[in-house]
Amino acid sequence: MKDIVRQKIGINVDVMDLLNEQIAKEAHSSSVYLAMASWCDHNGLMYSAEFLYKQAAEEREHMLKIFKFINDNGGTAYSPEINNITHEYNSLQDIFETALDQEIEVTKSIHKIVTRCRKVQDYGSENFLQWFITEQMEEENKFRRILEMFDLMGTDGIALKLIDERIKNE
């Protein structure tokens, strides 16, 4: 019986478990970006808020992409529980530093799953994850470029408003 069940699953069971953990990470990221967007809205940084709302939607799309992949390959995807979301930030720079740290953690997690795919020879899942590797490189780069603006322009007064306006083009 166990062999019959395994034949119906197109992905390695250990990889499926890691992908379900990744679903939770993507959902958490989406919620964190919503909290960041709310902080920006509250503090009159409308372009940053708009940018972060968009990031929240992208993370949810990533979560759904993984969710569907698991189910399409005979596995079982689990809807995650979200908690421990911070709503307080010290500054816009703090938000983007936190966001970059978050993206780096997601990248590490994706790499961990790819490493597991290679170990168990789950080439289909590894191929699926290549899109995420490219996406994470782009996301980290985007947040590094934003943080460079703070280094170049500062964080007070008009500089903050200029940074907020430039973020709309990211």
BAKOL-972991 format. One line per 3 residues: number of its first residue (from 1); their letters; for each residue x, y, z of N, C-alpha, C. Coordinates in nm, 2 decimals. Each point is the difference from the previous one (the first is absolute). Layout:
BAKOL-972991
NUM) A) X:Y:Z:X:Y:Z:X:Y:Z | ...
//
This chain:
BAKOL-972991
1) MKD) 0.08:-0.12:0.00:-0.08:0.12:0.00:0.09:0.13:0.00 | 0.10:0.00:0.08:0.09:0.11:0.01:0.06:0.04:-0.14 | 0.04:-0.11:-0.07:0.06:0.03:-0.13:-0.10:0.06:-0.10
4) IVR) -0.13:-0.05:0.01:-0.10:0.06:-0.09:-0.02:0.15:0.03 | 0.00:0.03:0.12:-0.02:0.15:0.04:0.12:0.08:-0.06 | 0.12:-0.05:0.02:0.12:0.07:-0.04:0.00:0.01:-0.16
7) QKI) -0.06:-0.09:-0.07:0.00:0.01:-0.15:-0.09:0.11:-0.04 | -0.10:0.04:0.08:-0.09:0.11:-0.03:0.06:0.13:0.02 | 0.11:0.01:0.08:0.06:0.13:0.03:0.12:0.02:-0.10
10) GIN) -0.01:0.11:-0.07:0.10:0.03:-0.10:0.12:0.08:0.06 | 0.00:0.02:0.13:0.11:0.07:0.07:0.05:-0.09:0.12 | 0.12:0.02:0.04:0.05:-0.07:0.11:-0.07:0.05:0.13
13) VDV) -0.03:-0.09:0.09:-0.08:0.04:0.12:0.08:0.10:0.09 | 0.13:-0.02:0.01:0.08:0.10:0.08:0.00:0.13:-0.07 | 0.00:0.01:-0.13:0.00:0.12:-0.07:-0.14:0.07:0.02
16) MDL) -0.10:-0.08:-0.01:-0.14:0.05:0.02:-0.01:0.07:0.14 | 0.06:-0.07:0.10:0.00:0.06:0.14:0.07:0.14:0.00 | 0.12:0.00:-0.07:0.07:0.13:0.00:-0.08:0.10:-0.08
19) LNE) -0.06:-0.04:-0.11:-0.08:0.10:-0.07:-0.12:0.05:0.08 | -0.06:-0.08:0.08:-0.11:0.04:0.09:0.06:0.10:0.10 | 0.12:-0.02:0.05:0.06:0.10:0.09:0.02:0.13:-0.08
22) QIA) 0.04:-0.01:-0.13:0.02:0.12:-0.08:-0.13:0.08:-0.02 | -0.11:-0.08:-0.01:-0.13:0.07:-0.01:-0.02:0.09:0.12 | 0.03:-0.05:0.12:-0.02:0.08:0.12:0.09:0.12:0.00
25) KEA) 0.13:-0.02:-0.05:0.09:0.12:-0.01:-0.05:0.10:-0.09 | -0.05:-0.04:-0.12:-0.06:0.10:-0.10:-0.12:0.07:0.06 | -0.09:-0.07:0.07:-0.11:0.06:0.06:0.04:0.10:0.11
28) HSS) 0.10:-0.04:0.08:0.04:0.09:0.10:0.06:0.13:-0.06 | 0.08:-0.02:-0.11:0.06:0.12:-0.06:-0.11:0.09:-0.06 | -0.11:-0.06:-0.05:-0.11:0.08:-0.05:-0.06:0.08:0.11
31) SVY) -0.02:-0.06:0.11:-0.06:0.07:0.12:0.10:0.11:0.05 | 0.13:-0.03:0.01:0.09:0.10:0.04:0.00:0.12:-0.09 | -0.01:-0.02:-0.13:0.00:0.11:-0.10:-0.13:0.08:0.02
34) LAM) -0.11:-0.06:0.03:-0.12:0.07:0.03:0.01:0.09:0.12 | 0.06:-0.05:0.11:0.03:0.08:0.12:0.09:0.12:-0.04 | 0.10:-0.03:-0.08:0.09:0.11:-0.04:-0.07:0.11:-0.08
37) ASW) -0.09:-0.05:-0.09:-0.08:0.09:-0.08:-0.09:0.09:0.08 | -0.06:-0.06:0.10:-0.09:0.07:0.09:0.08:0.11:0.08 | 0.12:-0.03:0.05:0.09:0.09:0.06:0.03:0.12:-0.09
40) CDH) 0.03:-0.03:-0.12:0.03:0.11:-0.10:-0.12:0.08:-0.03 | -0.12:-0.06:-0.01:-0.12:0.08:-0.02:-0.02:0.09:0.12 | 0.01:-0.05:0.12:-0.02:0.08:0.12:0.10:0.12:0.01
43) NGL) 0.12:-0.02:-0.06:0.10:0.10:0.01:0.02:0.09:-0.13 | -0.10:-0.01:-0.08:-0.01:0.09:-0.12:0.10:-0.03:-0.11 | 0.05:-0.13:0.00:0.09:-0.04:-0.11:-0.07:-0.09:-0.10
46) MYS) -0.08:0.07:-0.08:-0.10:-0.07:-0.09:0.07:-0.09:-0.10 | 0.11:0.04:-0.06:0.06:-0.08:-0.10:0.06:-0.12:0.06 | 0.06:0.01:0.11:0.06:-0.12:0.07:-0.11:-0.09:0.04
49) AEF) -0.12:0.05:0.05:-0.11:-0.08:0.03:-0.05:-0.08:-0.12 | -0.01:0.07:-0.11:-0.05:-0.06:-0.13:0.10:-0.11:-0.04 | 0.13:0.02:0.01:0.10:-0.09:-0.03:-0.01:-0.13:0.09
52) LYK) -0.02:0.02:0.13:-0.01:-0.11:0.09:-0.13:-0.08:-0.01 | -0.11:0.07:-0.03:-0.12:-0.07:-0.03:0.02:-0.10:-0.12 | 0.07:0.05:-0.10:0.03:-0.08:-0.12:0.09:-0.12:0.04
55) QAA) 0.10:0.03:0.09:0.09:-0.11:0.05:-0.08:-0.11:0.07 | -0.10:0.05:0.08:-0.09:-0.10:0.07:-0.07:-0.09:-0.09 | -0.05:0.06:-0.11:-0.08:-0.07:-0.10:0.09:-0.10:-0.07
58) EER) 0.13:0.04:-0.03:0.09:-0.09:-0.07:0.04:-0.12:0.09 | 0.02:0.02:0.13:0.03:-0.11:0.09:-0.12:-0.09:0.01 | -0.12:0.05:0.00:-0.12:-0.09:0.00:0.00:-0.08:-0.13
61) EHM) 0.03:0.06:-0.11:0.01:-0.07:-0.13:0.10:-0.11:0.01 | 0.12:0.02:0.06:0.10:-0.10:0.01:-0.05:-0.12:0.08 | -0.07:0.04:0.11:-0.06:-0.10:0.09:-0.10:-0.09:-0.08
64) LKI) -0.08:0.06:-0.08:-0.10:-0.07:-0.07:0.06:-0.09:-0.11 | 0.11:0.05:-0.06:0.07:-0.07:-0.10:0.05:-0.13:0.05 | 0.06:0.00:0.12:0.06:-0.12:0.07:-0.12:-0.09:0.04
67) FKF) -0.10:0.06:0.05:-0.12:-0.07:0.05:-0.06:-0.09:-0.12 | -0.02:0.07:-0.11:-0.05:-0.07:-0.12:0.10:-0.11:-0.05 | 0.13:0.03:0.00:0.10:-0.10:-0.05:-0.01:-0.12:0.09
70) IND) -0.01:0.01:0.13:-0.01:-0.12:0.08:-0.12:-0.08:-0.03 | -0.12:0.07:-0.01:-0.12:-0.07:-0.03:-0.01:-0.06:-0.14 | 0.06:0.07:-0.10:0.00:-0.05:-0.13:0.09:-0.12:-0.02
73) NGG) 0.09:-0.02:0.10:0.09:-0.12:-0.01:-0.04:-0.11:0.10 | -0.12:0.00:0.04:-0.05:-0.11:0.08:0.02:0.02:0.15 | 0.07:0.11:0.04:0.02:0.02:0.14:-0.11:0.07:0.07
76) TAY) 0.02:0.04:0.12:-0.10:0.07:0.08:0.06:0.13:0.05 | -0.05:0.11:-0.05:0.04:0.13:0.05:-0.08:0.05:0.12 | 0.06:0.06:0.09:-0.07:0.04:0.12:0.00:0.16:0.01
79) SPE) -0.12:0.05:0.04:-0.02:0.14:0.02:0.07:0.04:0.13 | 0.09:0.09:0.00:0.07:0.04:0.12:-0.07:0.09:0.10 | 0.04:-0.01:0.12:-0.05:0.09:0.10:0.11:0.11:0.01
82) INN) -0.05:0.12:0.01:0.09:0.12:0.00:-0.01:0.06:0.14 | 0.12:0.03:0.06:0.00:0.07:0.12:0.14:0.07:0.01 | 0.02:0.07:0.11:0.12:0.07:0.03:0.04:0.11:-0.11
85) ITH) -0.10:0.08:-0.03:0.02:0.11:-0.10:0.03:0.13:0.08 | 0.11:0.06:-0.03:0.03:0.13:0.06:-0.07:0.11:-0.07 | -0.05:0.09:0.07:-0.07:0.12:-0.06:0.07:0.13:0.03
88) EYN) 0.10:-0.01:0.08:0.07:0.12:0.04:0.14:0.01:-0.06 | 0.03:0.11:-0.06:0.13:0.02:-0.06:0.05:0.14:0.04 | 0.14:0.01:0.00:0.06:0.13:0.05:0.01:0.10:-0.12
91) SLQ) 0.00:-0.05:-0.12:0.03:0.09:-0.11:-0.03:-0.08:-0.13 | 0.00:0.07:-0.11:-0.01:-0.06:-0.13:0.12:-0.08:-0.03 | 0.11:0.05:0.04:0.13:-0.08:-0.02:-0.01:-0.13:0.07
94) DIF) -0.05:0.00:0.13:-0.02:-0.12:0.08:-0.09:-0.10:-0.08 | -0.10:0.05:-0.06:-0.09:-0.09:-0.08:0.07:-0.07:-0.11 | 0.08:0.08:-0.07:0.07:-0.06:-0.12:0.12:-0.09:0.04
97) ETA) 0.06:0.03:0.12:0.10:-0.09:0.05:-0.06:-0.13:0.04 | -0.11:0.01:0.07:-0.08:-0.12:0.04:-0.04:-0.09:-0.12 | -0.05:0.07:-0.10:-0.05:-0.06:-0.12:0.12:-0.08:-0.07
100) LDQ) 0.12:0.06:-0.01:0.11:-0.06:-0.06:0.04:-0.13:0.08 | 0.00:0.02:0.13:0.03:-0.12:0.09:-0.10:-0.11:-0.03 | -0.12:0.03:-0.01:-0.11:-0.10:-0.03:0.02:-0.06:-0.13
103) EIE) 0.04:0.07:-0.10:0.02:-0.05:-0.14:0.12:-0.10:0.01 | 0.10:0.04:0.07:0.12:-0.09:0.01:-0.03:-0.13:0.07 | -0.09:0.00:0.10:-0.04:-0.12:0.06:-0.08:-0.09:-0.09
106) VTK) -0.09:0.06:-0.08:-0.08:-0.07:-0.10:0.10:-0.06:-0.10 | 0.10:0.07:-0.05:0.10:-0.05:-0.09:0.07:-0.13:0.06 | 0.04:0.01:0.12:0.07:-0.11:0.07:-0.09:-0.12:0.00
109) SIH) -0.13:0.02:0.03:-0.10:-0.11:0.01:-0.02:-0.06:-0.14 | -0.01:0.08:-0.10:-0.01:-0.06:-0.14:0.12:-0.08:-0.03 | 0.12:0.05:0.03:0.12:-0.07:-0.03:0.01:-0.14:0.08
112) KIV) -0.05:0.00:0.12:-0.01:-0.12:0.08:-0.09:-0.10:-0.07 | -0.11:0.04:-0.05:-0.09:-0.09:-0.07:0.07:-0.06:-0.13 | 0.06:0.09:-0.07:0.07:-0.05:-0.12:0.11:-0.10:0.03
115) TRC) 0.07:0.03:0.11:0.10:-0.10:0.04:-0.06:-0.13:0.03 | -0.11:0.00:0.07:-0.07:-0.12:0.03:-0.05:-0.07:-0.13 | -0.05:0.07:-0.09:-0.05:-0.05:-0.13:0.11:-0.08:-0.07
118) RKV) 0.12:0.06:0.00:0.12:-0.06:-0.06:0.04:-0.13:0.07 | -0.01:0.00:0.13:0.04:-0.11:0.08:-0.09:-0.12:-0.03 | -0.13:0.03:-0.01:-0.10:-0.11:-0.02:-0.04:-0.02:-0.15
121) QDY) 0.07:0.07:-0.08:-0.02:0.00:-0.15:-0.15:0.03:-0.04 | -0.05:0.10:0.06:-0.13:0.05:-0.03:0.02:0.12:-0.10 | 0.02:-0.04:-0.13:0.04:0.10:-0.10:-0.12:0.09:-0.04
124) GSE) -0.12:-0.05:0.00:-0.11:0.08:-0.03:-0.02:0.11:0.10 | 0.01:-0.03:0.13:-0.01:0.11:0.10:0.12:0.10:-0.01 | 0.12:-0.06:-0.03:0.11:0.09:-0.02:-0.02:0.10:-0.11
127) NFL) -0.05:-0.06:-0.11:-0.03:0.09:-0.12:-0.10:0.11:0.03 | -0.11:-0.04:0.07:-0.10:0.09:0.05:0.06:0.11:0.08 | 0.09:-0.03:0.09:0.06:0.10:0.09:0.10:0.10:-0.07
130) QWF) 0.04:-0.03:-0.12:0.10:0.09:-0.07:-0.06:0.13:-0.02 | -0.13:0.01:-0.02:-0.07:0.13:-0.02:0.02:0.08:0.13 | -0.02:-0.07:0.12:0.01:0.07:0.13:0.14:0.05:0.02
133) ITE) 0.10:-0.08:-0.04:0.14:0.05:0.02:0.02:0.13:-0.08 | -0.04:0.01:-0.12:0.01:0.12:-0.08:-0.07:0.11:0.07 | -0.12:-0.03:0.04:-0.09:0.11:0.06:0.07:0.05:0.13
136) QME) 0.05:-0.09:0.08:0.07:0.05:0.12:0.12:0.09:-0.02 | 0.07:-0.04:-0.11:0.12:0.09:-0.03:-0.05:0.14:-0.04 | -0.11:0.01:-0.07:-0.06:0.12:-0.04:-0.05:0.08:0.12
139) EEN) -0.07:-0.07:0.09:-0.05:0.06:0.12:0.11:0.06:0.09 | 0.10:-0.08:0.03:0.11:0.05:0.08:0.06:0.12:-0.06 | 0.03:0.00:-0.13:0.06:0.11:-0.07:-0.09:0.12:0.01
142) KFR) -0.13:-0.01:-0.01:-0.09:0.11:0.00:0.01:0.07:0.14 | 0.00:-0.08:0.11:0.01:0.06:0.13:0.14:0.06:0.03 | 0.10:-0.06:-0.05:0.13:0.06:0.01:0.01:0.14:-0.06
145) RIL) -0.06:0.01:-0.12:0.00:0.13:-0.07:-0.07:0.10:0.08 | -0.11:-0.04:0.05:-0.08:0.10:0.09:0.08:0.04:0.12 | 0.07:-0.09:0.06:0.08:0.03:0.12:0.11:0.09:-0.04
148) EMF) 0.06:-0.01:-0.12:0.10:0.09:-0.05:-0.04:0.14:0.00 | -0.13:0.02:-0.03:-0.05:0.14:0.00:0.01:0.06:0.13 | -0.03:-0.07:0.11:0.02:0.06:0.13:0.14:0.03:0.03
151) DLM) 0.09:-0.08:-0.04:0.15:0.03:0.02:0.04:0.13:-0.08 | -0.06:0.01:-0.12:0.04:0.11:-0.09:-0.07:0.13:0.04 | -0.13:-0.01:0.04:-0.08:0.12:0.02:-0.03:0.04:0.14
154) GTD) 0.02:-0.09:0.09:-0.04:0.02:0.14:-0.13:-0.05:0.04 | -0.05:0.04:0.12:-0.13:-0.05:0.05:-0.09:0.11:0.05 | 0.04:0.12:-0.01:-0.09:0.11:0.06:-0.06:0.09:-0.11
157) GIA) -0.11:0.06:0.04:-0.07:0.10:-0.08:-0.02:-0.03:-0.14 | 0.05:0.09:-0.09:-0.02:-0.01:-0.14:0.06:-0.13:-0.06 | 0.11:-0.05:0.06:0.06:-0.13:-0.05:-0.09:-0.11:0.02
160) LKL) -0.07:-0.01:0.11:-0.10:-0.10:0.02:-0.11:0.00:-0.11 | -0.05:0.12:-0.02:-0.11:0.02:-0.10:0.05:-0.04:-0.14 | 0.12:0.04:-0.04:0.06:-0.04:-0.13:0.02:-0.15:-0.01
163) IDE) 0.04:-0.06:0.11:0.02:-0.15:-0.01:-0.14:-0.06:-0.02 | -0.10:0.05:0.08:-0.14:-0.05:-0.02:-0.04:0.01:-0.14 | 0.02:0.11:-0.06:-0.04:0.02:-0.14:0.07:-0.09:-0.10
166) RIK) 0.13:-0.02:0.03:0.08:-0.09:-0.09:-0.04:-0.15:0.01 | -0.05:-0.03:0.12:-0.04:-0.14:0.02:-0.12:-0.04:-0.09 | -0.08:0.10:-0.04:-0.11:-0.03:-0.09:0.05:-0.06:-0.14
169) NE) 0.12:0.02:-0.03:0.05:-0.05:-0.13:0.07:-0.14:0.02 | 0.00:-0.05:0.12:0.07:-0.13:0.02:-0.09:-0.12:-0.04
//
